[in-house]
């Protein structure tokens, strides 16, 4: 699961304090008006509707809302590998169907029944003898979803990247591995569901249960100074606090043990404090320039002087806990709802605007390193969240596992656009012989 989102520094072109304040007041006033609702099926629409053969999502009036468009309006839509996207969508359907629908609330898009209906159809198709093809997968998305663009923004969105790092560690402490990775404490209480913690704009996402009631949990500084020592919470030990910090930022990791075995661990809660970008801090203090800032340069700066790094990392009070994965779950890094993440198909989003599991078409012509075509036009699935992923056109691309994925993720910070594929009410009623994989 994505812990924080890669937000080493936020460019001024993406941040306008005046607009942000105005938007916050607008959202409070509108309450849940920004959350998409879905149209009636085509059989219930009037004959004057220009798209009479396909249901259109009804969008509430809001400073940030969605506007229906055609699939032909999506840049390079026909060139994508829709079968890969369909498999990523299918991977999320089992966990989502187990979770069940959730009504939208202020600050959360919920989990609409309409999306679960499409998931049920996808699961049924996967169990049938229908051949799986790219064309069939594309027809499936076009039959069951309506593409929408975000309206109300006067600037491009922002795309970053994350990955699952490989880190050397040990189950027991020794001279090399002495900094603990902690499992979730028994007294940690969620204030919001994990799938919605990234959308929480104020307050604590987790607290500590005590005899006196709920209290703020220990900060990063308090934990690193021994606040959880002796409680049996040590899961693994890494070489230094910088390795622990970066694994917490990514929200997962593969630990290579001294005997060569590798084990996979993933996010299992946090101490509840907001994520604070130390990359932004280093830029503000003149240690690195905005052009120099990347995952690699930040890690190099911290590793160069660990005594200097300690107070900087502690400016970020957020502290992440982990659990070890086993069996089927250990085969891939996990997003929210234990959804297995798919490289270059899984996207971390702000669940204020997008339900987990929703397909999102990403358009980012400037991500020149991500694909051989030097452009990034790709159907992805909302599989994850992150504390730094805020906004209707803010996405964090999962690049995969290991050093190569880390190099790509670490230099990804590009403008782009997100197009939401919203499920159609009654879409199951429009099934034809050709609209499945």
N, C-alpha and C positions, 0 to 999 in steps of 0.2 A: 504494500500500500504506500502511496505517495505520502511522505511526511510533511513536507513544507512547500515544495515547489522551488524551482531554481530561480531565485530572484536575488542574484548577487548585487545588482544595482538596477534601479528603475529610471529609465531615461525620461527627462522632462517632457519630451514630446508626447509621452503616454500618460502624463499626470498633470492635472489642472486642479489645484485646490478649490478654486471658486466653483468649478463645475461639480466637483465631488460633493461639496457641501450642499449645493442646490439639488443634486441627485439624491442625496440621503434624505433630505426633507421631502422630496417628491415621492420616494419609495415609502416612507412612513405614511404619507397621506394616502397613497394608493393602496397600501397594505399588500394584499396578494394580487393586485391587478396585473402585475407583470407576468404572472405565471400563465403559460399557454393553456387554453382549453381547446377542445377539438370539435370540429364541425360534424353535422349530421352526415349520414351516408348519402351518396348521390341520389338514391331513390327518394330521399326526403327533401332534396333541394328543389328550388323553383326552376321552371324551364328557362328563365331568363339568365340563369347563372352561366357565365362563359365557360366554366369548367364543369359542365353538368355531369360529365361522365366520371368525375373524380372529386371526392369530398375535399374541401379546403378547410384548414384549421381556422377557427375564429379566434382572433387575437384581440385582447382588451386594449383600449387606448392607454398608452403609457409612454413616458420619455424614452424608455428602452423597450422595444417590442419587436415582433417578427412580422415579416411581410412575405406572403406566398410568392414563389417564383416557379419557373419550370425547370425540369432537369437539364434542358438545353442551356439554361443560364449558368450552370455550374461549370467553371473553367475545366476543360479536359475531362469532363465526366465520363465520356465513352471510352477513354483510354485507360481508365483505372482497372485494377484487378479486383473486380467485385466479388469474386469467389473468396479471395483472402479476407475481404471485409465481412462477407457473410459468415465465414468461419469464426471470425472474431466476435461478431454479433451473437452467434449461436453459443459461444463459450460463456457468455454472460447470462444466457437465458435460464439455465438450470438454477443458479444461485438467486436470480431475480424472482423466478416463479416460486421458489421456496420462501422468499422474503414476503411476497404478497404486496398488494397495492397500498399506497399511502397517499392520503389527501394532501394537496399543497397547503402550505402555511406561510405566514410572513417570513421570508428568508429561505424558503425551501420550495423547490419545484415538485417535491414528492415523488411518487412512482405511479404513473397513471395506469389504469386498467387496460387502456387501449394499447399501451406498449406490451403489456403481458399477453394480450390477445395475439399480437404479432409474434411474440416469443413462442407461444404455444404452436402456432402455425409452423414456425421454423423448426421446432423440435420434431413435429410430426413429419415434416419433409425429410429431416435428417435420418429418420427411421424407415423411410419408404425406400423403394427401389428406384426412385427417380435419379437419373444420372446427374452428378453435380458438375456444372459447367459455369464459366464466367458469364455467358449470356443469360443462363437461367438465374444466376444470382442477381445480376443487374435487373432482370425482369421482376424478381421478388421485391427488391427495394422500390422500384418504380410503381409496383402494384399496391404496396402497403404503406408508403410514406409520401409525404408532401414536403419538398424542400422549401426552406424559408431563409431569408437573410435578415440580419439584425438591422433595424432602423432606429434612428435617434442618436447614434454616435457620429461625431464629426471628425473622428480620427481613426487610424488603423488600429486593429487589435495587436496583441503581443503574443508571440509564440516562443516558448523556451523548451528545454529538453531535460529529461532525467533518465537514470539507468540503474541497474543493479550492480554494485561494485563487488569485485573479488578482493577479499582482505584476509591476510594470514592471522590466525588466532589460535587459542587453546581453550580447552574446557577447564583447565586448572592454571593457577597463576605460577609464573616462574620469573627468571631474570629478564626474559625477553617480553613476555606477555603479562602485563600487570595492571592494565586499566580495564575495569569491568564493564561488560554490557549487561544491563539489568533487564530481567523479565518484569512483567506487569505486577505491581504490588497488589495485595489483596484488598487494601483499603482505598483503591482508586475508583472513583465513581464518574461515569459519563454524565455530563449535563445535556448533551445532545447526541443523537446517533452518530456513529463514526462516519457514515456516508454524508453527513451534513456539517461536520465540524469545520470544513474549509469555508463554508458559506457564513459562518458566524462572524459578525463584524465587530462585536464588542463582548466583553466579559470573558469568563473562563469556560473552556470546553470540558474540563475535567476538574474535580475537586477531591478532597480527602475526607473520608467518613471517619468521624471521631465520636467519642461519647458526648461531646458538646454539640454535635451536629456537623454540618459540612463546613470545611475550611479550605483555604487555598493550599495547594500541594507545595512541596519543597521546590525551590528554584533550582536551576542548573548549578549555581554556585553551591548551594546547600547539599545537593546530591553529590557533587564532585568532591566535596570536603568530608564525605563520609556519612551523610544523613541516612543512607539506606544500608550501610555496612553491617554485617552480622545478622541480617534477616534472611539469609539463604536465597536471595534474589539474583545472585550472580549466575548468568547464563553462559557467557564466554568471557575471555580476556583478550584484549588487543594490545598492540605495541604501545600506543599512546592515545592521548585524548583527542588528537586531531583525527585519527582514524575513526574513533567512535563518533565524533561530531559529524563527519562527512557521511557516514552510514546512516545517521539519524536524519540528515537532510534528504537523502535519497529514499529513506523509508524501508529499505530492505538490503540484503547482502548475502553473499556466499562466503562462508568462513572456511578457509583451507587450514585443516588441522596439521599438527606436526607429522602425523603418519601418512599424510597425503590425501586423506578423506576430505570431502567437501560437504558441508551441511548448509541448508538454506534457512535464513531467519527473515522474519517480516515484522512490520509495525504491529504493535499490540497495545496502543494507547499512548498518551503523553501526559505530562504534568499539568496541562491545561492553559499554559501561558501563550500569548500570541507569539508568532515567529517574528524575529527581528533580523533583517538582512545585515550581516556583518560586512558583506561586500560593499554595501552602500556606506557603511561607517568608515571603511578604509579609504574610499574615494573622498568622502567629506573631510577626512583628516589629512588628505594629501599623500597617503602611503602608496596608492596606486591610482592611475588615471582611469576614466571610464573606458577608454580604448584598450587599456591593458587588462581590464578585469575579465577573468574567465574562471572556470572551475579549476583549471590547471594552475593559473597564476596565483589564485587565492590559496590553494593548498600549499604551493611552494613557499609563499610568504609566511604562512603559519608554521610550516615545518622547519623553516630556517632558524627560528628562535622560539622555542616552545614556552619559555618564560614570558616572552612578549605576546605570544599567541593566547595564553590562558585568559587574561582579563578581556581580550577582544571577544573570544568565543563566549565568555560569560555575560556579555552584553545581550546575548540571545538567551533569555530565561527559559525558553521552550526546551524540554528534555523528553526524548522518545524512548519508550520501552518496546521490547521485542519478544517474540516467541519463535521456537524452532518448529519448522514444518517437517512433516513426515508423510510417507505413503504417496498417494496421488497428488496431494497438495504440494509436495516438495518438488514436483516436476517443473514448476514455473513460478516466477515471482507473482505475488498476489496483489490485486487491487482491493477496493472495498467489496464487501459481501463475498470475500474469498474468490473473486473473479480472476482467473489466470490471465496475466498480462501478455499481450501479443506485440512483439517489436514492430514499431512503425504503424501499428493499427490501434493501439490503446492510447487514450488521451485522458489526462487529468483536467477537470473542468470545475467551474463554480456551480454548485448545485442549487444556488439561488435561481439560476436560469435554466439549467439543463438537468433532467432526471438521469440518474445512472442508467446506462444501457442504451441511451439514445444515440442513433448514428449522427455523426457530425462530419460534414465535408470541409476539409481544411484546404485553404488556398493561400500559398505563401511562395510567390515567385522568387524570393531572394534567399531561400535556404539552399544555397548553391552546393553545400557539401553533403546534403542528405540523400540525393538520388543521382544516378548517372545523367539524367536529363537536365540536371541543374535547376529544376523547378520542383515544387512540392504541391501537387494537387492530389489529394488522397481522401478516401472515405475512411474515417476512423470511428471508434466507438468510445463513448464516455464510460471509462472503466475505473476512474480513480479521482481523488481529490487531493488538494494540498493547501496548506495554510497561506501560501503566497499566491495562490491562483484565485484572483478576484476580478470579476468583470464578465460582461456578456460576450466579449471577444478575447478572452484570455484562455490560452490552452497550453498544456505541458505535454510534450510528445515523449512517449516511452521509446527509447532507442534500443533497448535490449540489455544484455548482461556482459560484463567484462570490460577490459580496457578500451577496446575499439569503440564500443558503444559509449563509454565515458568520454572519449575524445570528441565524438560527435555532439553528445548532449552538452558538454561543457562550453562549446562555442556557439550554441544555438540561442539566439536572441534576436528575433526578426519580426517585422510587421507582417500581418496576415489577416485573413478573414475566416470566420467560422459560419457555416451554413447548417442550420439544424434541420434534420429530417424528422418531422413530427408524424406520428402514426395517425392513420386515418380511421375515424369512427366507422365501424361496419366494414372495414377493409377486407375482413374474411369473407364477406358476402360477394366480393368481386373476384374471387379466385378463378383463374382460368387455367387451362391445361399447360400454358407456357410460362406461368409466373413463379416458378420455383427453380431452385438450383438443379 
